[in-house]
């Protein structure tokens, strides 16, 4: 029997979401700071590709076993938001974009938590039999 990697994967995503929320909160906090450049984290897919969690391949038709999330989450400067451009102060933070990111982070975290909760319940029901 192969170990279940779902809990480790969910933990990596929760870490990534925490780092992303911190970066977005820093962007919002510095919305009025002159010459501040908005930042964001690298996509979670890049974290998955650099992980050491082996993916189980139960059927030859399934994707090849790439490895899944490193402990380091890259932080990079955001692309320039064309709606606001660079403000007079040299700041590139678009508050509407950053607030939309906080909603996205919240939804992803809730999905992650709900999946783990349901999977945990399924495992408990199997063990109880």
N, C-alpha and C positions, 0 to 999 in steps of 0.2 A: 504494500500500500504506500502510495506516495504522500508526502506531507502536503497539507493544505496551505497554499501561499496567499490566500485571500486576505488574511489578517495582516500579514506583513505588507502586502500591497496597499491596503487601506491605510495602514500606519504611515507609509511613505507619502501617500497622497495628502493625508492630514498634515504632515510636516510641511509639505510643499505649499498647501493652502495657508498655513500659519505664516510662512515666510512671505507669501504673496500679499496677505492681508497687512502685514507689517510695512511692506514696501508701499502699498497703496495708501495706507494711513500716513506715512511719511510724506508722500506726494501731496496729500490733502493739507497736511499741517504746514507745508512749505508753499502753498498756493500763492502767497504774497511775497515770498522771498525773492529778491532780485537775483537774476541769472541762475535760478535753480532749474535744473533739467529733470523732467519727469522720468521715472524709471519703472521697470516692471521685471518680473522674473522670466527665465526661459520657460517655454511651454513644458507641461508635465510629460509630454511624449519624449522629450529629450532626456528627462530624468529616468523614464522607463527603459530607454535604450542603454543607459549606462549603469543599470542596476545589476546586482549579482543574484537575483531571484530567478531560478530556472523555470521556464514555462513548460508545463506538462503538455505532451503531444500525444493524445490518445488515438489519433487517426492520422494516417499518412497524408490525408487531404487537408489537414489543418496546417496553419502557418508554421514555418520553421521556428524552432525554439530560440528566438532572440532572448536576450537577458533583460530583466526589468530594473531602480531609482538609486542614484548615488546619494550620499549624505550631503553633498553640496548642491545647492540650488543656485544657478547662475543668475545674477542680477545685471540687467543691461539697460541702457538708455532707451526710452520710448522713441518710436518714430514720431516725427513732428506732426501734431494734429493740424490738419489743413484748415479746420474751421476757425481755430484761434490763431494759428501761426505762432510767431514769437511775440510776446507782449513787449511793450515799451521797456519794461524792467528787465527783459531778457529771459523771463520765466516761460516755461513751456507746459505748465500744468493746465489741463482742461478739466475743471471740476465736474462737469456733467459726465465725462468719460470715466473719471476716477470713481464717481458715485455708482455708475453702472457696473464697474468692476467689483465694487463691494457687494452689490446684489448678486452678481455671478458667483463670487466666492462663497457667499452664504448658501446659495442653492447647491453648489457642488459639495459643500461640507455636509449639508442636510442629507443629500443623496448618499454620500459615503457612509454617514452614520446609520441611515435607514437600511442600507444594504447589509451592513455588518450586523445590525440588530436582527434582521430577518434570517440571515445565515446562521447566526448563533442560535436562534430559536429552532431552526431546522436541525441543527446538530444535537441540541438537547432532546428533541423529540426522537431522534434516531437512537440516542444513548438510552433513553427511558424504556425503549422496547426490549 
